[in-house]
Amino acid sequence: MKGIVLASKIVFLAIFGGILCLEAEAVSTFNTIPVQHQKPTLIERNNPFELRFSAPSINANEVADAYLFHKTDGEMGFRQKQVALVSSSFLTELTIEDAQANELEYYLQIHLNNGETITYPSNDASGSPIRVEIVDPQKSERKRRIEETGVDYTILSPDPGTAVSQQDVVVALTLFYDPIEIDTSGSFRMYIDGKDITEQANASDYFYTYSPDDLSMGEHTAEFKIEKKDSAIVLADWNFSVVVPGQTGNASTRAQERQSWMPQGNVELRARNQQVGGYPNDALSGNIRISGQKGDISYSAFGLLTTQEDPRLQPQNRYGLNLYVDNWLELEAGHVYPILSTYTIAGQRIQGVNAGFRFWDETLNLQLIYGKLRRGIDNIYDEISVEEQAIGGAQDPVRSYTLNTDEGGTFRRKIAGGRIGFKKGDRFNIGINVVKVEDDTSSIRLIDDFNDVMAVDPGLANNLNNQYRQELENNPDKLGVRGNPTPRGNFVAAADIKTRFDNNRIQFEADGAVSLLNQDISEGTLTQQAADRIGFNIAEDTENMLDRLSWLIIINENMETLPIRFDEGATNTSAEVFFPTSILAGQSQLGFSYFNNDLWLRYRWVGPGYNSLANRTIRKDIAGFSLRDRVRLFENQIYLTLGYENLHDNVINNRDATTSTINYRGNISWYPSNQDLPRVSLGMMKRTRDNEVGLNNPLVASMVGTSERAAVQNLVIQNEDTLSTPTPRLSDTYQFTASVSKEFSLMGTSHDASINYSLLNTADQVFEYGDSQSHSISFRVVNRFQNYPLQTNIGFNYNNSETSGGLSDVKILGANVGGSLFLFDDKLNIEMSLAFTQNRSESIPLVISNNDTPQLLFDDYYIPGPSANGLVTESNSFMINTRTRYNLSERHSFLLDFKYSNVRNVLSSSITYPNDHLLQLRYIFNF
């Protein structure tokens, strides 16, 4: 009975214990591969916008996947969205619809096939993501035109977006204005397809109508302008279609009726010839996308097949099928990206099913997911190696046999989970989420001893002589195996609540989760024999209980955090249940929106033992609170934001020192309603990190010409003993960012220009070589020629980063020009760009001086290595990209992509790099 109670307490405490707070963030990675990004100055709510990250030095075949991690200030943690690689840029589109969101935070994470991770920003991407203010759109274009001209209008015919018969075409509108209050120096002009037809129209002061005799079939544009001596203002413009009799009406409505259940979509065939690093990387692929709708039922499907599918990689072929029925059923199957919550899964790709059900006017919501996070990949082993070592005076040497892994494998990782939620409109929403992740131990073949070698791959023993083979046959366990993956199991339970009051002016949100992680489930659940082997006893009832609970999670001695505390007695070891708070995570926040003011208070707590294998972006071992206030001034044209955050680690006091991080942030953005003025955003940040460990090393401090701040170890004297302490941390970081964008017309051309500047400086108070500084500037102009089918762009960026107290210096200079040309009524589109990047780095390594006392470690200190050991590199790279698209008809299109890059080492002509190229032909059929 005690065993049953013990197991029940373990499960109860692990799953349904207290719920606190958390935020998902990604592990940052520092790298020197340049990724360029021009962040938006501001983001308009409810308007889609594109984020583009240019990475000319990254080749498509090197990329496993890429994700944008993003969240608004009202969200608990980052969400993931897969990013598409187009030519040499990673592209994605977002739309911010949350009416309470004031700021967007995001960063890019690129995973390469070689296991390397690249992020933008490159340093501490999750801790210092890109931040952009979110603003409400200014007045509509129509309202702006009315305020500018004093003239309002009503379109009488044809209605925008409709189709009319050729004999029924009448273009007409009526005007509303006060002649005394408007500028009468201009004149009203009417245009059809860019042609001035004012003289042919029937016109009066307040009414214009035009009836063409032979307007051609197809799409047409009507414009009504106010023209002055040196300028023209478009007052109204709209599109309509001319069709044969019987096809009139709204074009989109007719398309829906015509399609009914019939699908629409496209098929794409692609052939690629590519050389990367001197090695060919040719590929063929094809994909299809279809969709259809009838009434409340809609569906879509996609599929991708490629010759790059490799059983030793995660799936390259992709497929999916989606079905939606009104607002009560959402069914996605194939490669899907489910979101339950930040603490469970938030956009990670799985191969399986994601189904959502809504009942009773969305009062009850149910979501279920099932599938696999990754496929199983077998290990590839080297042949058995033999090492002989003579010990003492023994005549026969001692032999050791080792089987090493040449290419590591992975277990198939299965996932199942769900969410049940209850909501009442937008005022109340509560949900419970559960996710189980477990590696399938039978999904791959593993070798644990010599018997497995003979059963799985006898060829691995070909290099063994008869004596060695006989010894291993007699003692199979004598073979040591290195590199086998370890199967893991994970269970997460989470809950969330969201409430809103006073017309959404007051918001409260709370999220929490508890997790269990087993680092090795290969031996199954804990048994009496296993418990006895590690030194304690469990009852048979406990063993049976754990076995019955194994469908949820396998519990054994390999739990990362076991809710059992062992007490070693004189004759036996007993166990008692306790609640491990380290497996908890959660967050709560309260927001007020009054008097053009948005105030948020937030608290979070994440234990070091919290883990979700379905969301590896969670920042653990952190707790603290933050305060953020944003004020909207001058009719939402100026946004002033102030923020304070106080966080610390060591939340369960299991470490010798606690590091506190205090952030102060301020930002002011100008979003003028007058489109002739620029948009401006300025930001400041100060961050202090301190673990309150005093700097102390009198041995190093007493040396002439040596700073105590260069000491390798920090010391403390206790009871006349010299002991090492945790490394002291005390640093201040300052950041300044500025962004300006402006749309303007010059010499008959529309220009969209933006410039960004960033300065990041860290002053380390306790480490001699901890200072760093980075500043960057980027500039981009897009030119749209009104009288020519041409669009051009030019960009420039410069980044200089100094780290290790100036011992490392990296300078990256980049420039690019490009353009798009549209010919033959937009049937032919030619794009071309040329990019140049200069990368120079100088670094001197840090080495440890032992002060000529190798036997004593406490007086070691860091010094710069000899200049001769420094590394200086400089390279210039050139890249040309072209894309040609020809639309043979509405259904058939051909695309030709060409990419060529050249990298040259400036400092050494003996070091050469092969030229890379890409030639790709695509055919697209639309139906």
HUFENRA-V593549 format. One record per run of one state. SS is the DSSP state (2 for helix, 1 for strand, 0 for the rest). FROM is the first residue (numbers start at 1). LEN is the number of residues. If there is no record, write none. Layout:
{{SS FROM LEN} {SS FROM LEN}}
This chain:
{{0 1 1} {2 2 15} {0 17 4} {1 21 1} {0 22 2} {1 24 1} {0 25 11} {1 36 2} {0 38 5} {1 43 2} {0 45 4} {1 49 6} {0 55 5} {2 60 3} {1 63 10} {0 73 6} {1 79 4} {0 83 1} {1 84 3} {0 87 2} {1 89 6} {0 95 8} {1 103 10} {0 113 4} {1 117 4} {0 121 9} {1 130 6} {0 136 5} {2 141 9} {0 150 2} {1 152 6} {0 158 4} {1 162 4} {2 166 3} {0 169 2} {1 171 6} {0 177 10} {1 187 6} {0 193 2} {1 195 2} {0 197 1} {2 198 3} {0 201 1} {1 202 2} {0 204 3} {1 207 4} {0 211 7} {1 218 10} {0 228 4} {1 232 12} {0 244 5} {1 249 2} {2 251 9} {0 260 4} {1 264 13} {0 277 2} {1 279 2} {0 281 2} {1 283 12} {0 295 2} {1 297 10} {0 307 11} {1 318 8} {0 326 3} {1 329 8} {0 337 2} {1 339 3} {0 342 3} {1 345 2} {0 347 3} {1 350 10} {0 360 4} {1 364 11} {0 375 2} {1 377 1} {0 378 2} {1 380 2} {0 382 3} {1 385 5} {0 390 8} {1 398 10} {0 408 2} {1 410 1} {0 411 1} {1 412 13} {0 425 3} {1 428 13} {0 441 9} {2 450 7} {0 457 1} {2 458 4} {0 462 4} {2 466 9} {0 475 1} {2 476 3} {1 479 4} {0 483 6} {1 489 13} {0 502 4} {1 506 13} {0 519 9} {2 528 7} {0 535 5} {2 540 12} {0 552 7} {1 559 1} {0 560 4} {1 564 5} {0 569 4} {1 573 5} {0 578 3} {2 581 3} {1 584 11} {0 595 2} {1 597 10} {0 607 11} {1 618 1} {0 619 3} {1 622 12} {0 634 4} {1 638 11} {0 649 11} {1 660 11} {0 671 8} {1 679 12} {0 691 7} {2 698 4} {0 702 6} {2 708 3} {1 711 1} {0 712 2} {1 714 5} {0 719 2} {1 721 5} {0 726 4} {1 730 17} {0 747 2} {1 749 16} {0 765 7} {1 772 14} {0 786 4} {1 790 14} {2 804 3} {0 807 1} {1 808 16} {0 824 4} {1 828 16} {0 844 2} {1 846 4} {0 850 11} {1 861 4} {0 865 2} {2 867 3} {0 870 1} {1 871 17} {0 888 4} {1 892 14} {0 906 6} {1 912 1} {0 913 3} {1 916 11} {0 927 1}}
